[in-house]
Amino acid sequence: MRMDIRWGDMDMMGHVNNTVYFRYIESARIAWLEAAGGPPHPDGTGPVIINAHCTFLRQLTYPGQIEVKTYVGRPGRSSFEMTHEIRAIGADGQAGAVLNATGGAKIVWADIKAEKSVPLPDFVRSALA
């Protein structure tokens, strides 16, 4: 997925703030869930992040555009891992060969009100296959 780097994504140091990388990853994760057929629903069951990480390798600056590639791991009973690669788009319109950041999260499917994990729904298992 491609995204624009916004002016407000930068901090006083003139580069994209570290917290914004998590927003980029979140946008890619939600887009994947929507494509799989299951956007989050706060009243039922859905994805809950139990950990998230990001490694910052090269800074990003405005103006620009990025590409976020998303990868999913094998499903467990109620969870799966997602990882992401973030690359700047060059003047040629192609994602750079050098990574700007890598990150990911462990997603657990949960009954939101009960605050307990539940088995992954079939549509998620199918998307992970």
Disulfide bonds with the S-S distance in Angstrom:
none
